[in-house]
Amino acid sequence: METATLQSKPFNPFQIEMLELVSRVTSELEMQDIRRLLGKYFAQRAEDALDRLWDEGVLNESVVEGWKNEHMRTPYKQ
C-alpha cells in the first residue's frame, strides 16, 4: 500500500498570526466563539460579493431562477 505524502509549504504571515492567536484559546467555548465569528465573517464576505454581482448586473432574478433547473451532477459514461 502506498503512503500518501504531503508537501509542506511554509505558512504565510497571516496564517502565522492566526496560529498565534488561536494558541491562546483555553476552552471549547472560546473555540466555538471563534468558529462562529469566522463563519459570520466569511458569510458576510460572500453576501457582499453577491450584492456586488447583483449591482453590476451579473446576477439577476432570471439567473437565480435558472439555477433551480440546473443539473450539475458528474456525467457518467454508460
SULKA-V934520 format. One record per helix or strand. SS is the DSSP state (H for helix, E for strand). FROM is the first residue (numbers start at 1). TO is the last residue. If there is no record, write none. Layout:
ss | from | to
SS | FROM | TO
SS | FROM | TO
This chain:
ss | from | to
H | 13 | 22
H | 28 | 55
H | 61 | 67
